[in-house]
Amino acid sequence: MTGMVLLVFCGWAVLLPLSVQSYENLALHKPAWQSSTFSFNTKAERAVDDRYTDQDLYGGQCAVSGWYQTTAEWRVDLGGVKNVHHVLLQHSIVIWWNADFLGFSVYISNTTNKEDGVLCFRDTNYTRDTIPYPVNITCPYHGRYVIYYNNRTHTPYPEGYKPYTMIGLCEVEVYDCPSPGYYGENCSLECPQNCQDGYCESVEGTCFACKPGHIGPRCTQECPKGFYGKKCVENCSMTCLVPGRCNKVTGQCLSGCQAGWTGNMCEKGCSDGQYGYNCVENCSITCGDNCDKITGQCIGGCRAGWTGDMCKTECVGGLFGNNCVENCSITCGDPGICDKVTGHCVDCLPGWEGDMCQNECTKGFYGPNCVRKCSLNCVRPGECDRMTGHCDGGCQPGWTGVRCEEG
């Protein structure tokens, strides 16, 4: 924000108002400091107390440093970073002292170090007879400290300069619009709407900084494609559904995320068990382990009884187990037909038993699932063909039939 500084040197003078009715003196009664002080009655605060009817150097209303200084510095703390429009400086009007003041500079800084700030003004033309009363300096910058500085450290000096310098400020006034967000003559114009915090410099309305999503002197330009945020230096995520397309202010992806990603900026990979665009799809419950975050394809294969990339197809055609790669037993009661998950047969062909009909009947049993007992009338009691039950070697005396069941 722009402002004005008023410096009053010791001496007598009347300070006439300079069209600042719509501006506010930001320096009034603020803390001040100077590099040296002549006496208790010439402290730095004398320059910001709105008293300058006696502008003699030692009239008690001016800030005065010690004599014979090679450098002299005075500053006022505005209490925070402020926009400045113009500065008024009232030096002492006793011409004898003006040669000590020639060559002065004014800085605006966010710190007490002038080198951290910007130079508003440096006297290169005034003579002892031409220093204005007051000096009116347009200074369209912002900062916390207004710093007045002079030195006699590099000879030779311009004509009319004394070999030493000093502070002799009877009044310093720093002006800007009383309300932030305005600029121009009489603070009549609003700062551009995209200025950060509504602040702009007080002369041309140039923004000190832009709100996120905007750039340019008056913050009228949106971030170029693929960028967002403060100064438009942040890159939109390449995992947005449309890579590099995002909200210019927040960086939020406008059309959602590519497969495998979620979050406002599509910065998070899908959690385990989820996949697809914006991670809204659930991995198949028949996956053996997890699934691919993008395609949903089961990474660890399928659970028993299922097959396919996403394990959504049941086993068919006499197959069972993980990924349906196992063959049902040919000794199942319905050969090649078994439980899709376990491979268990519903029943077994004659001569076989076990969950998968993998065991031959034990001695003395025969038939489907080996649940029938061989006849004790066989020539070798309890021994028979495991599939048919026919007695091997015939029957004992008195019995006949293939299973020796007829007396």
MOLINRA-V757117 format. One line per field, one symbol per residue. ss: DSSP state (H for helix, E for strand, L for the rest). burial: # if it has 16 or more other ideal C-beta (glycine too) atoms within 10 Angstrom, else .. A space follows every 50 residues. Layout:
ss = ???
burial = ???
This chain:
ss = LEEEEEEELLELLLLLLLLLLLEEELLLLLLEEELLLLLHHHLHHHHHLL LLLLLELLLLLLEELLLLELEEEEEEEEEEEEEEEEEEEEELLLHHHHHH HLLLEEEEELLLLHHHLEEEEELLLLLLLLLLLLEEEELLLEEEEEEEEE ELLLLLLLLLLLLLELLEEEEEEEEEELLLLEELHHHLEELLLLEHHHLE LLLLLLELLELLLEELLLLLEELLLLEELHHHLEELLLLELLLLLELLLL LLELLLELELEELLLLLEELLLLEELELLLEELLLLELLLELLLLLLELL LELELEELLLLLEELLLLEELELLLEELLLLELLLLLLLLLLLLLLLELE LEELLLLLEELLLLEELELLLEELLLLELLLLLELLLLLLELLLELLLLE LLLLLEL
burial = ###########.#.#....#..#####..#.####.##...###.###.. .#.######.######..#..#####.#...#############..#### #########....#..#.###....#.#..#.################## .#........##.##############...####..#.#.##.###.### ###.####.######..##..##..#####.#.#.##.###....###.. ###...######..##...#...######.#.##.###..###..###.. .######..##...#..#######.#.##.###....###..###..### ###..##...#...######.#.##.##....#####.###...#...#. ..##...
